Amino acid sequence: MEKLPFGGTSVYAQVVKIDATSVRSGFPSLTRSVDGRAAAYLDGPGGTQVHASVIDAMAGFMARGGSNLGGPFATSHETGAVVADARAALADLFGARPHEIVFGQNMTSLTFSLSRALSRTWSVGDNIVLTKLDHDANVSPWMQAADAAGVAVRFVDFDPERGCDLDLDTLDAALDDRTRLVAFTYASNAVGTVTPVDEIVERAHSVGALTYVDAVHYAPHGRIDVTASDTDFLVVSAYKWFGPHTGCMYGKEDLLSAIEPYKLRPAPETSPDRWETGTQSFESLAGVTAAVNYLASLGSGATRRERIISAYEAISVYEAELAERFLSGIATMPRVTLLGHTTPTSRTPTFAIDIEGITPDDVATRLGDLGCFVWAGNYYAYEVMQRLDRSEDGLVRVGFVHYNTIAEIDRVLAEIEALS
Ligand SMILES: Cc1ncc(COP(=O)(O)O)c(C=O)c1O
């Protein structure tokens, strides 16, 4: 079996290939230009472009005549079907079951909601474990819930000298029989490091702690399998994988039923609906289904889940080629420092760099003027920047997804070289 760049092995003898020209023709915004230069969207980690089928699905929902859930008429029944379809789509994306899928405004809001609810089960003397590799959306909500419940917070460190890998010794040191939760990222939205999810879940479960995995950054790049990893919760945001601004959470069925969410009267008593506060963005849910179907369309197989798995294999092979190109170019530039893994293995194609003598903000602004859209600052990877001693200015972030091309990488490398 073929070894895949982000870990895992191919289950298909023949990996489907990404055809960048055909992929790009499905994204209307990729034809945009800046002062006569084609726009290079290298800001995928901040949010990807939206596939045409997603735009059509969202507009179609509104054009047909939408309505709220629960009415005894056609449009309401159709809205019910939109929600059910979206749950089924996410279940296929995660390797889960539809009633284990909860939707919400975004990942941050879902995390605040779950953290408040879960903290009702914690007692003084308990502790929770977070990591320094995480986006703050998987740190602050838990810290605030812990503070309100009188629960200690412990941090897992990462090693800047070793690809910014999580230091699992510090995880072991943090865990004990009073640990209630380990919340950690699947991949860093700053330095791209992918974490050993299965192993962390296993260690957390060995002391009886629940796990909450932030897969927001990982989801456009690699296959998720909540059943294989056995995580209790996992969360993604569809705008990071070619869809609309909607958060999607997986939770084990028994936990979604047992934990008491904050909700209105008379909110639904049954999960997952009782976790969904207020009226959902139904047009976005139509878009979420279309985004999953778009991903699946890149792969082959008899079922949608099989096509998703096959698509991620193709994506990870293609993105590893992009990453290789970028890494070998950056390695020739003495005034550019790269934080994180220097090979495409165990990382996403998301790169945090520093150019000697120019602030990250200046770099991003100058590249932006040239039509290369990259980010600068901390992108809410607050703990990461503290640990890397970059909390003042942050770092430049250049990120690729499968609609980016080798030509775009050569172009941004040339612009970075000209600046350095
Ligand atoms: C790794 C990671 N986690 C969480 C978030 C927050 O997601 P949302 O905007 O859906 O709240 C982001 C957003 O950039 C992210 O990159």
The ligand as a Gaussian input file, in Angstrom:
#p B3LYP/6-31G(d) Opt

LIG

0 1
 C       -7.357000      25.835000      13.328000
 C       -8.522000      26.756000      13.471000
 N       -9.389000      26.539000      14.476000
 C      -10.452000      27.326000      14.664000
 C      -10.710000      28.395000      13.842000
 C      -11.928000      29.232000      14.098000
 O      -12.903000      28.849000      13.190000
 P      -14.258000      29.702000      13.013000
 O      -13.897000      30.889000      12.201000
 O      -15.164000      28.756000      12.299000
 O      -14.738000      30.042000      14.355000
 C       -9.846000      28.669000      12.791000
 C      -10.073000      29.832000      11.911000
 O       -9.189000      30.358000      11.298000
 C       -8.720000      27.819000      12.593000
 O       -7.853000      28.020000      11.591000

